[in-house]
Amino acid sequence: MLTADSNVVLHAMGDAFSDQIDKSKASLSKDKEIGPRVRVNPDMQFTGLDAFEKVLKSDIDVVILATPPGFRSMMFEAAVKAGKNIFMEKPVAVDGPGVQQVLAAAKVAKEKNLKVGVGLQRRHQPDYTQVIERLHGGAIGDIVSMRCYWNGTPVGPKKRRDDLAKQMGRAPTEMEYQIRNWYMFAWLCGDHIVEQHIHNLDVCNWIKNGYPVRCHGMGGRAYQQGPDSGEIFDHHAVEYEYEDGSHMFSQCRQIPSCWSSVTEHVTGTKGTCDVSGHIIRGDNAWRYKAREGESNAGHQLEHYPLMAAIRNNTPYNEAERGAMSSLTAIMGRIATWTGQPIEAKQVLDSKVKLMPDKLAWDATPKVLPGADGLYPFAVPGKNWKIHV
């Protein structure tokens, strides 16, 4: 964001943990280009679980929401209420009530003329925009099916309990531990189908100009084990159905030494498309070639239109599509966790909230380890109604 507009200044920072602020601030300050515009005075550095509230009370114009995803919907609502322009990372929610919260706040943001960007960066890359423009133009005819993958290696655990105890000089509370090791708990990350695979699912939704209405799938834990592995699955396979009856086949896996693929593919009545490879095969064969000076650095490109909209006061709001693609991922997780077919409406209407009832360092999360130190995880077909 600092690179996207030469007049942007970093004015305030908030994090649950002070060491995270110190690390981020030091890294940014070292950069020759943007370092001089990192102007965060000590009284503008806020820590604790309420740090976001203090940041929003400061005289800022735009806020970046990049905490663990479980906090996103709550912080987005608060930022809209505070009248701030917003960039929020994906996913924007981890459960049905969170999606509802974002959709409601997105409407208010439009009423307030606030600008909102969402970190689904492929939407801003020329290699993706050009191939999908051709798909929308009928290059491969009617879409028959799609498939997408994020099969790779583990992202977590982010923090191990023993290492954290050494760092802190004491045993962490359960809340401290789970937030530090956020990737391994659904209330914080949504499971990796939500936190990571959302990128590929969003591409397929973009191609369809719509969202799945139902899905079913399977998943489990083949690699993750031990007390620091939390409750998430390490593999999911989901079949989604759109309103027109077309299907999207999805896989995501975080297991080492296995076949890896981060791709999207489409089959149509007149050809096929390797979307991530930016290749169309068939009567309208085409391959993407970057124009001179053209960049596909999506993490950078996604900030330019947001900054331009703020400067020029033009409408800009990606929150709704961010919420709906988050819903796509969430219903996939619920399908694999329960072993049951899941309707999008079921999830949107769900009252099941994953976040603890109270947010405090001494409060109790909803998922706790057993006497053996291991966390319970979902067993498909067992007690599935507690998930939706």
N, C-alpha and C positions, 0 to 999 in steps of 0.2 A: 504494500500500500504506500509506503514511503517512496518507493521507486516509481509508482504509477503517477504521482503528482509531486512536482518539486517543491511545492509550497506546503505539503503536509508535514506536521510536526507531531512527534509522539509526546503527549502531554501527561498521561496518567497510565498506571499499570495496576492490575489487581490479580492476585492469585491466592489460592488457599494456603500456599507455602512460600515463605520469604525467600528460600534458596532458589526457587524457580524464577522469581523476579530477578534476583541477582544474576543468575546465569543468563537469562534472556537479555537483560539490559547490557551486560558486559559484551555479549556477542554482537548485538546491534551497534553498540558504541564504537567497536573496532572497525566497522566498515567505513572506508574512506568517503564514499558518496553520501551515505545516509547518517553516519555517525553524528555530524554536527546538528542534525535535526532530532536527535534523541535528547529531549529536554525534560526529563522526568525528575523533578525535585523530590527530595526525601518525603516531603509531606504529600506528595502525589503518588506514593507507593503504598498500596493497601493490601493487607493480608487477612486471611481468615475466610470462613465460609460465607461471610457477608461482604467480602471485598467488592463484589460486583455492584452492590448497592452504593458503595462509597464512590466507585468510579463513575457511576451514572449520575451522581449528584454533582460531579465536577463540571467545569465549563468546557466540555468536549462537544464536537460536532458529529463525530462518527465513532462507533465502538466496534471492536472485533470480538466476536464470541468464539473462543477456541479452547474452552475447557473440555473435560470429558463430556461426551454427548448427553449423558443423563441430565445434565444441568441446562441443556440448550433451550428447551421450550420455556422453562421458568425464566431464564435470563432474557430470552427474546421478548416475552410478554412485558417484563420489567423495562427493557430498553425502549419498546414502543410507547409504554406509558410515560417514560421520561422524555419522549420526543426526540430521540437520537436516530440518526441514520445508522445503518447496521450492515456489517458483513458477518455472517455466521457460517462456521464450518458445517460440513455434513457429518453425520446425519443430523436432522434438526429435532428428532425425538426418538425415544426407544420403546414407546408403548402407545396404545390407542389414545388414552387421555392426553398424552403429550402432543400427538398429531392434532387432536381437537384444539388444544391450546394454541398451537402455532397457526392453524387456519383462522381462528378467531382473531388473534393478534395481527395477522396479515391484513385482514379487512380494515382494522383500525389504522394500521400503518398507511394504507392507501388513502383513507379518509384524511389523515394528517399530512399527506404528501411526503412521507418519509421514504427514503431510498433504501432498498434491501437487496444485498447480494448473498448468494449461497455458494459454498465451495465445491460445486460440481464442475470442475474446471474443463472437462471435455466439451462442455457446451460453448466454450470460447476459443477452441482450437480450430484453425482453418482446415487441418487435415480431417477432422470430424465434421465440421459444419458443411464442407464442400461435398463429402460423400453422402451425408444424410439429406442435403438439399436435392441430390440426384435421386435418392430413394423416394423422397416425397414427390418428386416429379414423375415417378413411374418407371425408373430405369430398369427395374427387375419385375415390373408388373405388380400384382397384388401380393402382399406379404402373406406367406403360408405359415412359416414358423421362424423362430429365432432361438439362438442358444448363446449363452454367455458364461464366462468363467472368471473366477479369481482363485486359482489353485496355486498356492505358494507355501512359504515357510512360516512358522509361528511368529507372531508379533509380540506376544507376551509369554510368561509373566513380565510385567514392567518393573516390579519390585518384589524381592523376596523378604519374608517377615524377619528372618535372622539378620539380613543385611540392613534392613530398616532400623532394627533395634540397635545395632552397632552405630549407625549414623546418628540416631537420636540420643543414645546413651541411656535408653530405657525401652521397655516394651511398648509398642504403639497400641493405642486403643483400636478396637475393631474398625471403627469408622476411619481412623487415620490410615490403617493398613489397606482397607479396601479402596480408598480414594487414591492412594499411592500406586496400588496395583490394579488400577481401574479397568484395564483391558479384559480382565478375567471375570468380571461380574456384569450381569445383564442390566442391572439398574444404572450402571455407569456407561457401558459401551453398547449394549443392545445385542451382544454376540457379534462375531466378525462378519456374519452375513449382513448385519445392519451397519456396522462401523466401516467396513472396507468394501464389501461386494456391492454396496449401494451404487458405486460408480458405474458398474456394468449394467445393473438393473435400470439405472436412470437412462443410459444410452438406449436400451431397448424401448423404454417408455417414450423417449424422444422420437424414435423411429415410428412408433405406433400413434403418436399424438394422443396417447391415452394411457390408462393404468389398468392392471389386472383386476378382475372382479372376484377371482377365487384361485386357490392353489392347493396342492397337496405335495408332500415330500417325505424325505427320510434323512436322518443324520445321527450323529453320536460322537463318542470320544474313543478314538483308537490310539492316540498318542499322548494327549495331556493327562497327567496324573500327578499325584502329590499335593501337599497342602497349599502350594502357591498357584495351582492351576485353576482355582476358583470353581465356577459352575458352567462355563461356556462349553459348547461343542467344538470339536476341531474339524468337523466336516458336515456339510449340508448339501443336499440335492433336492431341488424344488421344480415342479412343473406348474407354471402359471397359465391361466386362461384369461384372455381378453374378452370384452363384450361381444365382439364379432366372431368369436369361436376359435380364433387363432391362438397358438400356444408358444410359450417361451420356456426353454429348458435351461435351468440355472444350476451351476455347481460352484461351490467355494470350499476350499480345504486349506488348513494350516498344519501341514505335516512335513517334516524334512525328508529329503531323499526320494521325493515322489515327482511325477510328471507335473510340471508347472505351466500355467497358461493364464494370462490376463488378457482376454480377448472377447469380441462379440462377432456374431455371424448371423446372416439372414438368408433365408431361401424364399424366392418369389416365383410367380408363375412364368416369368420370362428370364430368369437368371438367378445368380447368387451374389452375395456380397460378403467379403471379409472386411467388416466395418473397421476394426482396429488396425488392420493392415491397409485400409483405404483403397480397396481393390474391388471393382465390379466386374463380374464375368457374365457373358451372355451376349445378346444382340447389341447391347449398349455398353460394351466393354470400356472400362476407364480405370486409370490408376492416378492417384494423387501425386503431383509433383509440386514442391514448394516453389512459390514465386521468389524472385530475388528479394532478399531481405525479410522474407516472411518467417515469422516465429510460430512455433507450436508449444511454447512454454506456458501451458495452461495456468499454472499456479500464479504466474505474473499477469497473464492476459485477462484473467477474471476480474482484476481490480480496475482496469482502465475504464470500462463502461460505467462502473459504479461511481468512480471519481468524476467522470464527465457528467453524469446525471446530477450529482450533487452541485457541481460548479454551474451547470446550465439550468438547473431546476426543471429537469424533464422527468417524466414518470419512469420508475425503475423498481420492480419488485419481483424477486425470484422466490419468495417465501412459499407460495402455494405449491409450485411444482417441487420444491425441496421437500415439503411436507408429504406430498403424495408419493414421491419415490421412496421416502423414508417409510411410509405405510406399506409399500410393496415389499420392502426388506423385512419389516416387522412381521407381516403376515406369513412370510416365508419361515422366519424363526419359529413362530407359534406352530406352524404346520409340522416342522421337523421335531420340535420338542414334544408335541402331543401325539403325532402319528395320525392326525385327523385332517380331513379336508377343511379348509378355512375360507370363509367369505370375507372380502374386504369390509363389508358393512358390519360384520361381527366385530372386527377389530376397532373400527371407528366408533362403534356404539359401546365398546367395552369400558367397564369401570375399574379394571384391574390396573393399578398403578404400581410400578416397580420401585419407585423412590421410597426411602424410609419415611415414616410418618413425621419424624423430627430430624432436622439437620443440625447436629452439634457433635463436637469431638467425642463426647461421652455418650452419645445416643446409640441405639442399637439398630443396625441394618436388618432387613427382613430375612436375609440368608446368612446363616451362621455355621461355623464348622462343628462337626461332631466331636466326640471324645477322642477320636483318632486324629483330629486336626484336619480331616478332609471335609470339603463342602459337598452337600447333596446337589445332584444335578438332575435334570429332567429325564424321566424314563418314558419313552413313547408308549401310549396306551394306558398309562397309570396316572390317576388323579389329573387327567388332562383338563378338566373344567376349571382348575385354579388358574390357568394361564390366559383365559379369555372370557 
